[in-house]
Amino acid sequence: MRVGFVGLGRMGSGMAARLLSAGHDVTVYNRTASRCDPLVGLGASVALTPREAASDAEAVICMLADDEASRSAWLGPDGILAASHAPGAFAVECSTLSHGWVSELAVAAKAAGWRYLDAPVTGLPDAAARGELTLLMGADPDDLAAASALLEPLSTGVVHFGPPGAGTAYKLIHNLLGAVQIASAAEALAFAGRAGLDLGQVVEVLAQSQAASPQVVRTTRRMVADDADAEVTFSGALRRKDAAYATAFAREVSVTTPFGDQAVAGLDALIAAGLGDVNETAIIEIARHPPTS
């Protein structure tokens, strides 16, 4: 397929490389153009705008940071929806975005003649590079079936939650739960440290306990290793963005999120401390040294 790919961050670069390895004809766009260079070496073409990346495409996939970046890529004279495209082309948004914007985008894409797939993902950058993501789909069932050859190189699992917007609804709930788990894990480790326990031992015993989850195990080990600057798999700023989108969506459906609100507050403190761009496991510093009011 002729595929446009917009957004070559930690996740997008690996995803675009997977499409190239599967034999698709991929044109890439990224605001920082140098991020395209490794993919050019794999056979990608480079576009100067999102519209150019989408020109005559059979599919366009976006993997971007937030609503602002997504709006910029899809809308306006240089946006994807302004491009001519193949009949029945797929518009695939893999970014974690607000439910309101995804709902708006689904309508705009359909009006422009695209088949819209709401396709946020779970998995870290190494899983993206191996094609081992899980796709959390909101789509018309026929459109999802027709896109199977496009999606197959990206994932080892596709979960269809319902129409467009349903995938994003689940992803926001999932990432809010992750934010709460990470914040509470940091609190537990700070507590254990003050109690004089060996944190290495605490983490290993915790990993075998009923309180463990893959998220808790992974993040507590990194908290004890104190390696938040070593490899940024998911920054605190991105986690805060996702959690804030989730709590806003919860309010729209009349759900209160006291634990989620506390997690957002902790991430706000992390960002205020200048640690928003390192790995989210730096939240342990806020638990150890909470800001004074």
Helices and strands as residue ranges (DSSP letters): E 2-6, H 10-21, E 25-29, G 33-36, H 37-40, E 45-46, H 50-54, E 57-62, H 67-74, G 80-82, E 85-93, H 99-111, E 115-118, E 121-122, H 125-130, E 133-138, H 141-146, H 148-151, G 152-154, E 155-162, H 166-194, H 199-207, H 214-225, H 236-252, H 258-272, G 280-282, H 283-288
